[in-house]
Amino acid sequence: MSLNVSLYTVSAVLILDNEGDRLFAKYYKPSLPEDSSNVKFPNQFESQQQQFKFEKSLFSKIYKVNQDILLYDNHLIAYKQSNDVLLVLVSPLNENESLVYSTMNNLFESLTILLNNTVDKQTILEKYDMVSLAIDETIDDGIIIEYDPATIVSRVTNPPSGTLEGVNLKNIDISEKGLFNALSFASKKLGERLQQGL
């Protein structure tokens, strides 16, 4: 058995309603070629029909088995049900079950905080932008980038602003000396990067 050293740990994030219909779905494919990593992502999620078929069959399996994590169709599935929605993380079979399950729980906890303790179909549809941002702040391109629910919530509710509100313009030297210092600093950094080959 080969050791999995890839960062690509999530194949899909799904939010399904109590009838198995899709509320949110995001499928990931690694950006690296398969032969450069040990993870083999299946090609069964390439078309929308294949995705819908997988979601329906997975939903019927989840409702027959009352567990938090299961193996299904060569995938590791971690899920949590609340009210009339189902949050599902789909990972390759060789992933760490504890990591996938913990990520799913922390994502669910951040959604619970963001949606004021009402994780249901109507609230998710009303605050779809916050749900989507929370998932994007947790998983990017199949890589788990954030784990802490408080950090995820703070990134969603307090996004970085593009304005210069926090910058004190009084301390910026725009004289010839200040511009010369900025240019010399930039040329020094550029020279270091060129020597490194970047």
C-alpha positions as CSV (number, residue, x, y, z in Angstrom):
1,M,0.0,0.0,0.0
2,S,1.5,3.3,-1.0
3,L,1.6,6.3,1.3
4,N,-0.7,9.1,0.4
5,V,1.3,12.4,0.5
6,S,-1.0,14.5,-1.6
7,L,-2.8,17.6,-0.4
8,Y,-5.9,16.9,-2.6
9,T,-8.1,15.3,0.1
10,V,-11.6,16.2,-1.0
11,S,-13.4,15.2,-4.2
12,A,-16.7,16.9,-3.6
13,V,-18.7,18.9,-1.1
14,L,-22.4,18.4,-1.3
15,I,-25.5,19.8,0.5
16,L,-28.6,17.8,-0.2
17,D,-32.1,18.3,0.9
18,N,-34.3,15.6,2.6
19,E,-35.3,14.2,-0.8
20,G,-31.8,13.9,-2.2
21,D,-32.0,17.0,-4.4
22,R,-29.0,19.2,-4.7
23,L,-28.8,22.5,-2.8
24,F,-25.1,23.0,-3.2
25,A,-22.5,20.9,-5.0
26,K,-18.8,21.5,-5.7
27,Y,-16.7,18.9,-7.4
28,Y,-12.9,19.1,-7.4
29,K,-10.2,17.7,-9.6
30,P,-6.5,18.0,-8.8
31,S,-4.7,20.5,-10.9
32,L,-1.6,18.3,-11.0
33,P,-1.5,15.3,-13.4
34,E,-2.4,12.0,-11.8
35,D,1.0,10.4,-12.3
36,S,2.7,13.2,-10.2
37,S,0.6,12.3,-7.2
38,N,-0.5,9.1,-5.5
39,V,-4.1,10.2,-5.4
40,K,-6.3,8.7,-8.1
41,F,-9.4,10.9,-8.5
42,P,-12.1,8.9,-10.3
43,N,-13.4,10.3,-13.6
44,Q,-17.0,9.6,-12.7
45,F,-17.8,13.2,-11.8
46,E,-17.1,14.8,-15.2
47,S,-20.6,15.2,-16.5
48,Q,-23.6,16.7,-14.7
49,Q,-25.6,13.6,-15.3
50,Q,-22.9,11.5,-13.6
51,Q,-22.9,13.8,-10.7
52,F,-26.7,13.7,-10.3
53,K,-26.7,9.9,-10.5
54,F,-23.9,9.7,-7.9
55,E,-25.8,12.1,-5.6
56,K,-29.1,10.2,-5.8
57,S,-27.4,6.8,-5.2
58,L,-25.4,8.2,-2.4
59,F,-28.5,9.7,-0.8
60,S,-30.3,6.4,-0.9
61,K,-27.3,4.6,0.7
62,I,-27.0,7.2,3.5
63,Y,-30.7,6.9,4.4
64,K,-30.3,3.1,4.7
65,V,-27.2,3.3,6.9
66,N,-27.1,5.5,10.0
67,Q,-23.4,6.3,10.4
68,D,-21.3,9.4,10.3
69,I,-18.7,8.0,7.9
70,L,-18.9,5.2,5.3
71,L,-17.3,3.7,2.3
72,Y,-19.3,4.0,-0.9
73,D,-18.4,3.3,-4.5
74,N,-14.7,3.6,-3.9
75,H,-15.1,6.8,-2.0
76,L,-14.8,7.8,1.7
77,I,-18.0,9.6,2.6
78,A,-18.4,11.8,5.8
79,Y,-21.8,13.3,6.3
80,K,-23.9,15.1,8.9
81,Q,-27.7,15.5,8.8
82,S,-29.5,18.5,10.4
83,N,-33.2,19.2,10.0
84,D,-33.9,18.8,6.3
85,V,-30.4,19.1,4.9
86,L,-27.4,16.8,4.6
87,L,-23.8,18.0,4.4
88,V,-21.6,15.5,2.7
89,L,-17.8,15.4,2.1
90,V,-16.6,13.0,-0.6
91,S,-12.9,11.9,-0.5
92,P,-10.8,9.3,-2.3
93,L,-10.7,5.9,-0.6
94,N,-7.2,6.2,0.7
95,E,-7.7,9.4,2.7
96,N,-7.4,9.8,6.5
97,E,-10.9,9.2,7.9
98,S,-10.3,11.3,11.0
99,L,-9.2,14.3,8.9
100,V,-12.1,14.1,6.5
101,Y,-14.6,13.7,9.4
102,S,-13.2,16.5,11.4
103,T,-13.2,18.8,8.5
104,M,-16.8,18.0,7.8
105,N,-17.7,18.6,11.5
106,N,-15.8,21.9,11.6
107,L,-17.4,23.1,8.3
108,F,-20.8,22.2,9.7
109,E,-20.1,24.1,12.9
110,S,-19.1,27.2,11.0
111,L,-22.3,27.0,8.9
112,T,-24.2,26.6,12.2
113,I,-22.6,29.8,13.5
114,L,-23.1,31.7,10.2
115,L,-26.8,30.6,9.9
116,N,-27.7,31.5,13.5
117,N,-28.1,27.8,14.6
118,T,-30.7,27.1,11.9
119,V,-29.2,24.9,9.3
120,D,-32.2,24.1,7.2
121,K,-33.1,24.2,3.5
122,Q,-34.7,27.6,3.5
123,T,-31.9,29.3,5.5
124,I,-29.3,27.8,3.2
125,L,-31.1,29.1,0.1
126,E,-31.6,32.5,1.7
127,K,-28.0,32.9,2.8
128,Y,-26.4,30.9,-0.1
129,D,-23.6,33.4,-0.5
130,M,-22.4,32.9,3.0
131,V,-22.6,29.1,2.7
132,S,-20.6,29.2,-0.5
133,L,-18.0,31.5,1.0
134,A,-17.7,29.3,4.1
135,I,-17.1,26.2,1.9
136,D,-14.6,28.1,-0.3
137,E,-12.7,29.3,2.9
138,T,-12.5,25.7,4.1
139,I,-11.7,23.8,0.9
140,D,-9.9,25.2,-2.2
141,D,-9.5,23.0,-5.3
142,G,-9.9,19.9,-3.2
143,I,-7.3,21.0,-0.6
144,I,-8.3,21.6,3.0
145,I,-7.0,25.2,3.7
146,E,-8.8,26.0,6.9
147,Y,-9.8,23.9,9.8
148,D,-10.9,26.2,12.6
149,P,-14.6,27.2,12.6
150,A,-14.0,30.6,14.2
151,T,-11.5,31.5,11.6
152,I,-13.8,30.4,8.8
153,V,-16.7,32.5,10.2
154,S,-14.4,35.5,10.7
155,R,-13.2,35.3,7.1
156,V,-16.8,35.1,5.8
157,T,-18.2,37.9,8.0
158,N,-15.2,40.2,7.9
159,P,-13.8,40.0,4.4
160,P,-10.6,42.0,3.7
161,S,-11.5,45.4,2.2
162,G,-9.9,46.8,-0.9
163,T,-9.8,50.3,0.5
164,L,-7.0,52.1,2.3
165,E,-8.9,52.6,5.6
166,G,-6.2,51.1,7.8
167,V,-3.3,52.7,6.1
168,N,-2.0,56.0,7.6
169,L,-1.1,58.1,4.6
170,K,0.7,60.7,6.8
171,N,3.6,58.3,7.4
172,I,4.3,57.7,3.7
173,D,7.3,59.6,2.3
174,I,6.5,60.7,-1.2
175,S,9.6,62.9,-1.6
176,E,12.4,62.0,-4.0
177,K,14.3,60.2,-1.2
178,G,11.2,58.1,-0.3
179,L,10.7,57.1,-4.0
180,F,14.4,56.3,-4.3
181,N,14.3,54.1,-1.2
182,A,11.2,52.3,-2.6
183,L,12.8,51.7,-6.0
184,S,16.1,50.5,-4.4
185,F,14.2,48.1,-2.2
186,A,12.2,46.8,-5.1
187,S,15.3,46.3,-7.3
188,K,17.1,44.5,-4.4
189,K,14.2,42.1,-4.0
190,L,13.9,41.6,-7.8
191,G,17.6,40.8,-7.9
192,E,17.3,38.2,-5.1
193,R,14.4,36.5,-6.9
194,L,16.3,36.4,-10.2
195,Q,19.3,34.8,-8.4
196,Q,17.0,32.2,-6.9
197,G,15.6,31.4,-10.3
198,L,12.0,32.5,-9.5
